[in-house]
Amino acid sequence: MRRLLGSVRSRATLGATLVVAVALVAAGAAVVLALRANLTGQAGGQAESAARRVAADLAGHTPFDRLDLEGDDPVQVFDERGRLRAVSEDLERISGTGHGAVRPEAVPASDDDEEERDEDSLEAGEISEEAAFTEGSATVDGETEDYRFAAVQVEVDGQGTLTVYAGAPLSAEQSAVRTALTAMFVGFPLLLAVVAAVTWLVTRRALRPVEDIRREMAAITASEDLARRVPQPDTHDEIARLARTTNETLAALEASVERQRRFVADASHELRSPIASLRTQLEVGAAHPGLLDVDGAVADTVRLQQLAADLLLLARLDAGERPGGTRLDLAALVREELSQRTADRVPVATDLEQVEVAGSRGQLARVLGNLLDNAQRHARSRVTVSVRARGSHAVLEVADDGDGVPEGERDRIFERFVRLDDARARDDGGAGLGLAIARDVALRHGGTLTVRSAPGGGAHFELRLPAD
């Protein structure tokens, strides 16, 4: 059973069939009940009409033996004492009226005296406005049927209050109900079969693009070719949006994998040069101790250490590491970092305004250090650092008076391992990770890092963070 209902198509077909079945049963029951009530009401009206006709004859002083009771429907007339005074000629047996007698009883002359009447009793010749209804059976001329009986009272001079029972057959109601039930028993299963078949086919057609998407995704997984895309149906429904989102996800995954591959290749290339240089120096020192370049070996080791630290920080940022929520004064952070930079080539001017932000002190200090290192490499004679509040943001700006960044390269410089000056020595230009780290840290803090031209020429970097 679990395997049978393991597909969406099976569950949709079963659900639709059950819903339609419940609706059909409810509708069928309502129709049968309404039909039965309507036909029963018609039979009651027919019985009441017959009873009032006999009551009208009695109110007109028609004797019991001259009443018109020759119809096929049973009629009984009882007096106040419950004695049968008149009955249909062919009535053989009756139930449902409370009186099973089918032969009139003889009435002594002394019994014709009128008794004292209640205030609410009928006047002479008056027929009751409301009739009482019951159901039972009767045998007329050898045939037994179910009937609906109507009881009507009439006041007759010299006879007192007489009760007339007249019945109308329920055969039409029973036949109609049987016909309706038969039609339902035959038609409902056929209708449910049609609903199930249509739902199965429609669901199959609707889910065919999903199966195509699944098949293509399985092929992509098997081939590891992220350049492939799933088929996108030419519709505007949920499946088309699913295919479009899947292709967007594949594109983002392809870009991420390609970025990681390029990152690994660039990192390997950057690590190979200092490692090869360090190895060469150590091999020369081992063979000729007097020729060992200790300063060069230390410089290569420091560069390796810095590169490893940059790669580790990028790995943590890529893993989604979130900065802490420590409150810190951005101006105080700038003063502290500048006090530790004793080997800068160009003096740094400051314009600092106290403003607090929330984040990682170490990561924000790393951003400031990377921006200052970049400015020191390109500045001619001046580097400026400013901190100020602008609305709900804290803005840190680092500007230099160098050559600036070409407008077409202002987004590219934030990519990893990108150096615009290919002729610059690697030792001077760094590995091309500083600005990439700075932007990633800014994004992790909910901010932005952009570059534009400084008013006096050069590059103007702006770090914008939410103020705390």
N, C-alpha and C positions, 0 to 999 in steps of 0.2 A: 504493500500500500504506500509506504514511504517512497519507494522507487517510482511508483506510478505518479505520485503527486510531486515529483522532484523538479518539474519544470514549471515555469511561469505560465506557459500555455495550458497545461493541465489544470493548474489551480484557478486560472481565469475562467476556463470552461466550466469547471465544477461550481465555482462561485456564481457565475451568471445563471447556470441551470438551476441551482438551488434558489436563488432570488426569484427567478421567474416561476418556479414551482410553488413557492410560498405565496406569491402574488396571485397565481391562478387558483390555488386552493381557496384563498381568502375571497377572491372575486366570485368563484363558483358557489361558495357557501352563501355569500350575500345574495347572489341571483336566486338560488334555490329558496332561501328563506323569504325573499321578497315575493317570488312567484307563489309560494305556498300561502303566504299571508294574503296576497291579493285574491287568489282563487277561493281561499277559505272565507274571506270577506264577501266575495260575490255569492257564495253558497249561503252564508248567513243572511245576506240581503234577500235572497230568493225565499229562504225559509220564513223570514219575518214578513215578507209580502203575503205569503200564503196564509200565515197565522192571522194577520190583520184582516184578510179577506173573510176568513171564517168568523173572526170576532165581529166584523161589521154585520154579517148575516145574523149572528146571535143578538147583536144590539138592535137589529130590526125585527126582533121577536120571531125569527125563523125557528120552527120546532127542530129538535135534535134529529128526528128521523127524516127531515127534509133538507138537511145541510148538504151542500155539494162536496162530497168527500170521495169522489170516484177517480181522482187522479192517481198517478203512480207513486206519489210521495206520501209518507205516513203522516196522519193527523190524529191527535187525541184531544178530547175536551173533558176537563175535570171540573167538578164543583168544589165548593169550599171545603167539603169534608174529604176530598181526595177520591171521590167515586167517579169512575169512568162513565160519562154520559153519552159520548159519541166517539166513533173511531172509523178510520178508513176501512173500506169493505175487504180489501185483500191483505190487510196487515195480519201477519201470523206471529211475529215475535218482534220485540223492541227492547232496547236498553239505551240508557243515556238520558231519559226524561225523568227518571226517578219512579216511574210507574210502569210496570211490565204488563198490565192488563191489556187485553186485546178484545174483550167483549164487554159491552155496556152492562151496567148493573141496574137492577130494578130499584126504584126509589119509592118508598111508602108515601102516601098522601100527606101524612102528618109531618113529613120532613120538609115540606115546601114552605113552612113558616119562616119568615125572615128573622134573622138574628140582629142584635144590636150592632151598629156599625161604628167603627172608629172615625174620628174627625178626618183622618187622612184617606179614608176609603173613597172609592170612585163613586161618582153620581150615576144615576140610572142612564144606561145607554152610552156611557163614557168608556173609551178604550185607553189603556195605559200608553203613555208616550214612549217609554223605554221598554225594550225587550231583553230578556235574559237568554244567553246562548250556552249551549252544551254540545258535546259531541258523543256519539254512540253509534250503534248499528241497529238495523231493522231488517226483517225478512218480509218482503212483499211479493205475493204471488210466487213463492218458492225461491226467490232470488234474495240473497243476503248482501247488503252493501253498508258502507260507512256513511253516516249522515251527520249534518250539522243541524241541530234543533234550535228553534226560536220559541220562547214562551211569552205569550201576550195575555194580559188580563183584561176582562170586559165585565162591566156591571150590567146585569139583566134583571128587569122587574120580575119578581116572583121566583127567580133562580139564584139570586145573590151574585157573588163574584165568581165568574168562571175563568178557568185558565186554559188557553188553547196552545197546544204544542204542534208545531208543523216542522217537517224536516226537509232538507234539500240534500241530494247526494253529493258526496265528495269524490266521486269517481273522476271528474274532470281534473281536480287538483292533484289526485294521486297519479293519474296518467301523465299529466304535464311534468310533475316532479320526476317520475320514472324516466320519462323521455330526456329531460335535462341531465339527470345523473348519467344515463347511458351515453349521451353525447359527450359529457365531460370525461367519463372513464375511457372513451375511445379517443377523443380529440386531444386531451391533455398530454398523454404520452407522446403522441405524434408531434405536438407543438414543442414539447420539451426536447425531443430528438432534433427537430429543426433548429431550435435555439442553440443546442450544444454543438451541432455541426457548423452553424454559421459562426459561432464564437470561436471554435477551433480554427476554422479557416482564416477568419479575420485576424485573430491573434497571431497565427503563423505568419501571415503576410506582414503584420505590423512589426513582428520581432525578427524578421529576416535580416534587416540591416544590423541589428544587434549581433546576430550570429556572424555576419560578415566582419563586423568590428572585432569580435572575439577571435575569429580565425586569423585575421591580419595581425592582431596583437600577439597571438601565439607564434606566428611566423617571425615577427620582429624579435620576440624573446629568443627563439631558436637560432636566428641568424645573427643576433646582436648588431643589426643594422639599424641604428637610430635615425637614419635619413629617410626611412620608409614612413608612410603615413596611412592611416586607416581610411577606408572609403567614406565619404561624406554624402549622405542622400540629399537630393535636391528638394528638400522640404523645409518647413519652418517649425517643426515640432520638437519634442524633447529629445528624440533620437538624433536629429540633426545637430542639436546643441551639444549632445553628448559626444558625437563624433568630432565636432569643432573643438570642444574642450580637450578631448583626448589628443588631437593633433597639436594643440597648443602646449599640452603637457609634454608630448614627445619632442617638440621643438625646444622647449626649455631644458628638457633632460639632455638633448643632444648638445645644446650650447654649454650646459654645465659640464658634461663629460669632456667636450672639446677643450673647455677652459681648464679643466683639471689636467688633461693630457699636456696641453701647452705649458701649464704651470710646472708640471713635473719635468718636462723637457728643458724649460728655461732654468729651473732650479738646478738640474743636473749640469747644465752648461755653465752656470755661474759658479757652482761648487768645484767644477773640474779645474778651472784656471788657478785659484789659490792653492788647491790641494797639489796640483802638479808643480807649481812654483815652490811650495814648501817642501815637497819631496825632493825636488832637485837640489835645493839648498842643503837639506839634511844629508843627501848622498854625497854632495861635494864636501860638506863638513866632515863626514865620516872618512872620506878618502884623503882630504887635505884639511886638517883642523885649522890651519892658519887662514884658510880662505872662507871660513864660515861667516855668512852675513846674518848676524844675530838680529840686527834691527829689521832686516827684510823678513826674516822668519817670524818675528813677533808681529810685524804689520800684517802678514798673511794670516796668522793665527787670529788676530783681532778681527780681521775682516770675516774670517770663517765664523767666528763667534757671533758677530753682528748679523750675518746672513742667517745663521741657524736660529737666532732669536726672532728675526723677522718672519721666517718661515713658520716657526712655532706659533707666533701671534696670529698670522693669517689662518693657520689651521684651526685655531681656537675660534676665530671669528667666523670661519666657514661652518664650523660645527654648531653655530647658533649661540655661542656664549653671550649672555646678557650682562651689561655692566651693572655694578652695584648702584644703590640709591643714595650714596653718600653725598651730603650737601657740602659744597666747597666754593670758596671765593675765587672766581676766575682771575681777577687781578692779582691776588696773592700768589696764585699758582704761577703766573707769568713772572713775577718778581723772583720767586724761589728758583725757577728754572734758569733765568738769566744770570742769577748770582753764581750758578754752578758752571757757566760756560766761560772759561777763562782763555780759551785759545781761538776765539772768533777773529776772523780776518778783518771784518768791518764792524765798527761800533753800532750798537742797537739803540735807537731812540724809542721811548715809550710814551704813551698817552693812555693812562689806565683809569677806569671808572669801576668802582666796586659793584659787582653784580654776582649773584649766586646761581649755581647750576647744580643739578643732581647727576651723578655718574661715577665712573671709575677714575680716581685721581691718577693712577699709573697710566691708563690708556690716553687720557686727555693730555698728560705731560708728554706722552710719546708723540701725539699729534703736533703739539707745539714744537717739540724738538725737531721733528721731520720738516716742518715748515721753515724753521729757522735754518736748518742745514741746507735746504734747497735755496733759500734766500742768500745765504753766505756764499754759495757756489756761484751765483749769477750776479750778485750786486757789484757795482763799481765802487761806490763810496758811502752808501746809506742803506740801512735796513730799519724799518719802523714797525713797531708792534703797538696795537691799540685795542682796548677793551671798553665796550660801552653797552648800555641797555637800549634796545629798540623795541618798544611795545612789550610783547610777552616773550621776547627772545633776548638772549645774550649773544653779542657779536664779537668775535675775536678776529682781527685783521692783521695780516703780515704782508708788508710791501717792500719791494726793493727797487733800485734804479738801474736794473740790468737791461737786457734786450727784450724782456717780456716773453709772452707765449703767443705764437701765431693763433689767430682766431680759429682756424680749422683744426688745431691740435689741442684745444682746451678741454675736450673730453678724453682724448686719447692719452694725455699725460697721467690720468688716474688709473690707467690699466697697469697690470703687473708686468714688471721687467721691461718697461718702456723708457727709453732715453732718447730725447729728441736730437741731442748732439752725438751722432755716431762716432765722430772723430775724437771725442773726449776719452781720455784714459779711464779704464774701469775703476782704478783706485780713486780717481777724483770724482767720477760721476756716480759712484754707488751702483747698486744692483738694480735700481729702478723699482724698488718696492716701497719707498718712503711715502709717496703721495697716494699710492694704492691703499696702504695701511691707514693713512690719515682719513681718506674718504670712508673706508669701511667702518672705522671707529665712529666717525660722525653719524653715519646711518644707524649704527647700533644704539646711539644715544638719542635717536629721534631728530637729528639735525641734518644739515647739509654742508657741503664744502664745495665752493665754486672759485673760479679764477677769472679775472678780467684785467684790463690794462690799468696801471696806476696813473694818476693825473700827471705825474712828471715823467712818465715812461717806466718801463719795467713791469713786473708781475704783481698783482694785488690779489692775495688769497683771502677769502672770507669764510670763516667758520661760524655757522649760525646754529645755536642750541636753544632748546626751551629753557627759559629762566625759571628758577625754582622760587 
